[in-house]
């Protein structure tokens, strides 16, 4: 079967199409014919080797984290799915990728595709939805009436996280460029800062939580807009010792991650704010609950551009520009 793979880590990962063996499902897995694959920034970061100590791939490895498709075979212990079922899932951190004609998916990571979504729409959802759910609902414990800052509100995570936060009853602040103010407003954002005209930390105050999604000094600046007892959940680092311990990494990596996060933790303690780094994990049950929100149209997917499978590498290059309004998706079928 055809798959988009990378051969090595570093500046020249040799990303390209390759003929690879069609995978066979283990007893607890599904074999899915992929109809569409959603792209995420991590798909460009992985070949660079940034997360090589944490994420483990057998090279050459197939790229891509999200998929939607149809089950063609099930393992002997699978009970919730059958051939012919339309499903969607995130494969992130599972050692295999979605930019291929077929992919194996653990039963625990899959959910039935919402019937109101086509395969492209469904493929755009898993990773940003699970990240938003695990960050806002689980880690931050966001409650009705609280205020959450979600920067980059027009991006893949931002467009979903704003809608989920509003569903949870929170007030949302975000940053966008001038041309995306209307989009952020349509998604439900309450306070919108045009980052080309103002600094968010000079405008926003009294927030209970921050979902840190933008590299640079955004994480540190976010501390100043939080009330004491507030929480920062970071998706972009710095990695911390708690993350290393949760992953059961060795002492050296735990020590290094502790050093990397020392400054932000010191600043957070000074403001009586909690900081943590989040690494999303696949979860079919959470995805099924998110699917109900999509089915009832309380949340809608936002898609910027769809590429054919033959242009999957160009799709990754386009995503890397950082200009997408919502998600970039590759259509296989």
VENCOR-V449684 format. One record per residue. N is the residue number from 1. PHI is phi in radians with two decimals (* if undefined). Layout:
BEGIN
N PHI
N PHI
END
This chain:
BEGIN
1 *
2 -1.56
3 -2.56
4 -1.61
5 -2.19
6 -2.17
7 -1.71
8 -2.68
9 -1.59
10 2.18
11 -1.26
12 -2.19
13 -1.34
14 0.97
15 -1.41
16 -3.06
17 -1.37
18 -2.52
19 -1.57
20 -2.17
21 -1.10
22 -1.18
23 -1.24
24 -1.92
25 -1.24
26 -1.34
27 -0.95
28 -1.83
29 -2.14
30 -1.94
31 -1.74
32 -2.01
33 -1.41
34 -1.36
35 -1.70
36 -2.73
37 -2.28
38 -1.47
39 -1.76
40 -2.39
41 -0.91
42 -1.06
43 -1.15
44 -1.50
45 -1.37
46 -0.96
47 -1.10
48 -1.21
49 1.62
50 -1.00
51 -1.82
52 -0.97
53 -1.21
54 -1.92
55 -1.73
56 -2.03
57 -2.15
58 -1.66
59 -1.44
60 -1.18
61 -2.10
62 -1.39
63 -1.47
64 1.75
65 -2.08
66 -1.94
67 -2.64
68 -2.44
69 -3.04
70 -2.09
71 -1.20
72 -1.94
73 -2.77
74 -2.20
75 -1.26
76 -1.15
77 -1.77
78 -1.30
79 -2.13
80 -1.66
81 -2.35
82 -2.47
83 -0.97
84 1.75
85 -1.22
86 -1.55
87 -2.31
88 -2.43
89 -2.91
90 -1.88
91 -1.80
92 -1.00
93 1.25
94 -1.87
95 1.53
96 -2.39
97 -2.13
98 -1.89
99 -1.45
100 -2.68
101 -1.23
102 -2.39
103 -2.58
104 -1.62
105 -2.29
106 -1.02
107 -0.96
108 -1.20
109 -1.72
110 -1.71
111 -2.52
112 -1.14
113 -1.15
114 -1.01
115 -1.14
116 -1.40
117 -1.83
118 -1.41
119 -1.15
120 -1.11
121 -1.07
122 -1.12
123 -1.18
124 -1.35
125 -1.63
126 -0.88
127 -1.21
128 -1.19
129 -1.22
130 -1.14
131 -1.06
132 -1.09
133 -1.08
134 -1.22
135 -1.36
136 -1.45
137 -1.43
138 -1.55
139 -1.27
140 -1.49
141 1.02
142 -1.04
143 -2.13
144 -0.98
145 1.58
146 -1.38
147 -2.03
148 -2.22
149 -1.74
150 -2.16
151 -1.19
152 0.95
153 -1.17
154 -1.68
155 -1.46
156 -1.03
157 -1.25
158 -1.00
159 -1.12
160 -1.45
161 -1.10
162 -1.04
163 -1.16
164 -1.17
165 -1.07
166 -1.14
167 -1.07
168 -1.37
169 1.60
170 -1.58
171 -1.64
172 -2.11
173 -1.93
174 -2.64
175 -2.13
176 -2.60
177 -1.42
178 -0.94
179 -1.26
180 -1.94
181 -1.05
182 -1.12
183 -1.08
184 -1.05
185 -1.13
186 -1.15
187 -1.47
188 2.00
189 -1.05
190 -1.63
191 -2.10
192 -2.07
193 -1.86
194 -1.37
195 -1.18
196 -1.40
197 -2.01
198 -2.47
199 -1.60
200 -1.04
201 -1.28
202 -1.62
203 -1.97
204 -1.59
205 -2.63
206 1.29
207 -1.61
208 -1.75
209 -2.67
210 -2.33
211 -1.82
212 -1.41
213 -2.22
214 -2.07
215 -1.21
216 1.80
217 -1.65
218 -1.05
219 -1.08
220 -1.14
221 -1.12
222 -1.11
223 -0.99
224 -1.23
225 -1.69
226 -1.60
227 -1.34
228 -0.94
229 1.58
230 -1.25
231 -2.29
232 -1.92
233 -1.92
234 -1.80
235 -1.77
236 -2.10
237 1.66
238 -1.28
239 -1.13
240 -2.19
241 -1.12
242 -1.08
243 -1.12
244 -1.08
245 -1.17
246 -1.11
247 -1.53
248 1.01
249 -1.38
250 -1.26
251 -1.06
252 -1.11
253 -1.14
254 -1.05
255 -1.13
256 -1.10
257 -1.13
258 -1.10
259 -1.15
260 -1.06
261 -1.73
262 -1.05
263 -1.13
264 -1.16
265 -1.19
266 -1.14
267 -1.11
268 -1.14
269 -1.08
270 -1.07
271 -1.70
272 1.01
273 -2.06
274 -1.70
275 -2.02
276 -2.65
277 -1.74
278 -2.01
279 -1.99
280 -1.11
281 -2.23
282 -1.06
283 -2.76
284 -1.14
285 -1.17
286 -1.11
287 -1.14
288 -1.14
289 -1.14
290 -1.14
291 -1.02
292 -1.15
293 -1.17
294 -1.25
295 -1.12
296 -1.50
297 1.11
298 -1.31
299 -2.31
300 -2.17
301 -1.26
302 -2.07
303 -2.07
304 -1.51
305 -2.69
306 -2.07
307 -1.96
308 -1.24
309 -0.96
310 -1.10
311 -1.90
312 -1.07
313 -1.15
314 -1.11
315 -1.11
316 -1.14
317 -1.11
318 -1.12
319 -1.05
320 -1.13
321 -1.18
322 1.33
323 -1.93
324 -1.16
325 -1.67
326 1.61
327 -1.75
328 -1.90
329 -2.26
330 -1.87
331 -1.71
332 -1.50
333 -1.69
END
